[in-house]
């Protein structure tokens, strides 16, 4: 992996639009104008950690050194179909009803 | 009856428990007293404290009646049976809305209780309602709530801290004797500091996260929000302990927290080694905050504690690491809000037959506020290929360095101390458009979350500049939560002697605004 520059490139409006697209959020033009400069300032600040820790430092993803937590494999009561569907935006035939999932060309 | 009992809302939870046990009051009476207080001072998004998003008088009074029946039968479920509580709106509650301060969950009623809520109900604590918060716990001021800000009971033009400003303000304004909060980067401790209340972030894994709507799974912890250290210990012992439904729950009993709080309250700090963290204070911190902090440290010295300065050099990178790790975790966590199974569904305008993805995009734009969008986009960036190693990978290594700093410090001292927040409560709106300035409010609280260690904030007095509360933070090694209670209670007792009572007694009376 290539070494990163010390100062990250500022996030452009197009970069933010692309990231919002990846995150499945439709941002309006006004939001892009508002958010892009703020995100650049934040990014510039957090970029200060680049190069602080050397290759010899292992990463920590979690504060507890837990692996493989097991429990007895027993059946316990769970939600009924009605309870599970109670908060759904739309329900049909005891199932979640969703908009079409394929595009026109598919 | 109210004349003989004085104002029940002014009493601590421990005092209310004693009064219930002695038959001097009933749960119905004191639950009603708190509901009346809420009706009088909580107001709305426009005026008043606005600590609550939902109040549940019928449910709370039904729980109170059941509690009184258990008392009458001589079978109370717990010491706190019948003492009412407020719950942050990020913990799931059957029959009560859980919005996380977001429009995307407007009106959602969860089908299950969080484990901590199950434990409250089993112990018989009537739940008064759900408290306001920054949307999905992202913020330090409660201004990012989609339902309007909470106001600081000390000065209604100022922030109550965040994200748990609602829980802290409810307790500070005597609307509830107890509350539950959650702390991911300081969301229990910083509101505690700026409202003159007590808040504890337990050791990571010490309290179940089942039913806590996750912000950042590796950082989130549920904890108590109260007016005294003893009350926090009572509540922490009740909700803490192993939960098989949370795979990160520690399979060990909670240490004796109530006993530790009582030991500290008796002023027993002789021989205790206290480390003042050099990196958490000094230049750039509000002078009135530093003055109150220094006095609290002097009080500990006078009581027999040994105080040394300790350096934790990696702490200067904690905020940057946190604002990469947290957005990374929350951007993937919040992917579940997809408009398919629960929550808001918004159809895009001008599209005849929108696809699921188009609905998802429109819903997430309409349902999330600015701060949530900022963090999701930042997290998406930090996790994208080409930047992952430089940002997220590096932040995880900083996390290791911070844990090592804590380990080295705790070889020298029993506890570490610092001011809880760099400033007192700032005016509403002041930092709303400057996210970075807002983030700096969590400078002193973030290291504990990154390392998973416990911390408490207790009132340290009022800053000279503005007459607003200052918080004193105590940090201890993982699983040594009892130490933060012992030292916190000692500071509370030593300073309380000087003030001639609780700091909150100096808070201004709130005007009645109705609700």
Boltz contact constraints between the chains, C-beta under 6 A:
constraints:
  - contact:
      token1: [A, 1]
      token2: [B, 389]
      max_distance: 6.0
  - contact:
      token1: [A, 4]
      token2: [B, 390]
      max_distance: 6.0
  - contact:
      token1: [A, 19]
      token2: [B, 377]
      max_distance: 6.0
  - contact:
      token1: [A, 19]
      token2: [B, 380]
      max_distance: 6.0
  - contact:
      token1: [A, 19]
      token2: [B, 381]
      max_distance: 6.0
  - contact:
      token1: [A, 20]
      token2: [B, 377]
      max_distance: 6.0
  - contact:
      token1: [A, 22]
      token2: [B, 380]
      max_distance: 6.0
  - contact:
      token1: [A, 23]
      token2: [B, 376]
      max_distance: 6.0
  - contact:
      token1: [A, 23]
      token2: [B, 380]
      max_distance: 6.0
  - contact:
      token1: [A, 24]
      token2: [B, 360]
      max_distance: 6.0
  - contact:
      token1: [A, 24]
      token2: [B, 361]
      max_distance: 6.0
  - contact:
      token1: [A, 24]
      token2: [B, 364]
      max_distance: 6.0
  - contact:
      token1: [A, 25]
      token2: [B, 364]
      max_distance: 6.0
  - contact:
      token1: [A, 25]
      token2: [B, 365]
      max_distance: 6.0
  - contact:
      token1: [A, 26]
      token2: [B, 361]
      max_distance: 6.0
  - contact:
      token1: [A, 26]
      token2: [B, 362]
      max_distance: 6.0
  - contact:
      token1: [A, 26]
      token2: [B, 365]
      max_distance: 6.0
  - contact:
      token1: [A, 38]
      token2: [B, 435]
      max_distance: 6.0
  - contact:
      token1: [A, 41]
      token2: [B, 436]
      max_distance: 6.0
  - contact:
      token1: [A, 42]
      token2: [B, 436]
      max_distance: 6.0
  - contact:
      token1: [A, 45]
      token2: [B, 436]
      max_distance: 6.0
  - contact:
      token1: [A, 46]
      token2: [B, 320]
      max_distance: 6.0
  - contact:
      token1: [A, 46]
      token2: [B, 323]
      max_distance: 6.0
  - contact:
      token1: [A, 46]
      token2: [B, 324]
      max_distance: 6.0
  - contact:
      token1: [A, 48]
      token2: [B, 320]
      max_distance: 6.0
  - contact:
      token1: [A, 49]
      token2: [B, 317]
      max_distance: 6.0
  - contact:
      token1: [A, 49]
      token2: [B, 320]
      max_distance: 6.0
  - contact:
      token1: [A, 49]
      token2: [B, 321]
      max_distance: 6.0
  - contact:
      token1: [A, 49]
      token2: [B, 394]
      max_distance: 6.0
  - contact:
      token1: [A, 49]
      token2: [B, 398]
      max_distance: 6.0
  - contact:
      token1: [A, 50]
      token2: [B, 390]
      max_distance: 6.0
  - contact:
      token1: [A, 50]
      token2: [B, 394]
      max_distance: 6.0
  - contact:
      token1: [A, 52]
      token2: [B, 317]
      max_distance: 6.0
  - contact:
      token1: [A, 53]
      token2: [B, 397]
      max_distance: 6.0
  - contact:
      token1: [A, 53]
      token2: [B, 398]
      max_distance: 6.0
  - contact:
      token1: [A, 53]
      token2: [B, 401]
      max_distance: 6.0
  - contact:
      token1: [A, 57]
      token2: [B, 397]
      max_distance: 6.0
  - contact:
      token1: [A, 57]
      token2: [B, 400]
      max_distance: 6.0
  - contact:
      token1: [A, 58]
      token2: [B, 400]
      max_distance: 6.0
  - contact:
      token1: [A, 59]
      token2: [B, 396]
      max_distance: 6.0
  - contact:
      token1: [A, 59]
      token2: [B, 397]
      max_distance: 6.0
  - contact:
      token1: [A, 60]
      token2: [B, 396]
      max_distance: 6.0
  - contact:
      token1: [A, 60]
      token2: [B, 399]
      max_distance: 6.0
  - contact:
      token1: [A, 60]
      token2: [B, 400]
      max_distance: 6.0
  - contact:
      token1: [A, 61]
      token2: [B, 396]
      max_distance: 6.0
  - contact:
      token1: [A, 62]
      token2: [B, 218]
      max_distance: 6.0
  - contact:
      token1: [A, 63]
      token2: [B, 204]
      max_distance: 6.0
  - contact:
      token1: [A, 63]
      token2: [B, 452]
      max_distance: 6.0
  - contact:
      token1: [A, 64]
      token2: [B, 205]
      max_distance: 6.0
  - contact:
      token1: [A, 69]
      token2: [B, 247]
      max_distance: 6.0
  - contact:
      token1: [A, 71]
      token2: [B, 244]
      max_distance: 6.0
  - contact:
      token1: [A, 79]
      token2: [B, 111]
      max_distance: 6.0
  - contact:
      token1: [A, 83]
      token2: [B, 111]
      max_distance: 6.0
  - contact:
      token1: [A, 86]
      token2: [B, 111]
      max_distance: 6.0
  - contact:
      token1: [A, 87]
      token2: [B, 108]
      max_distance: 6.0
  - contact:
      token1: [A, 87]
      token2: [B, 342]
      max_distance: 6.0
  - contact:
      token1: [A, 88]
      token2: [B, 341]
      max_distance: 6.0
  - contact:
      token1: [A, 89]
      token2: [B, 345]
      max_distance: 6.0
  - contact:
      token1: [A, 96]
      token2: [B, 341]
      max_distance: 6.0
  - contact:
      token1: [A, 98]
      token2: [B, 340]
      max_distance: 6.0
  - contact:
      token1: [A, 98]
      token2: [B, 356]
      max_distance: 6.0
  - contact:
      token1: [A, 99]
      token2: [B, 354]
      max_distance: 6.0
  - contact:
      token1: [A, 99]
      token2: [B, 356]
      max_distance: 6.0
  - contact:
      token1: [A, 99]
      token2: [B, 359]
      max_distance: 6.0
  - contact:
      token1: [A, 100]
      token2: [B, 355]
      max_distance: 6.0
  - contact:
      token1: [A, 101]
      token2: [B, 356]
      max_distance: 6.0
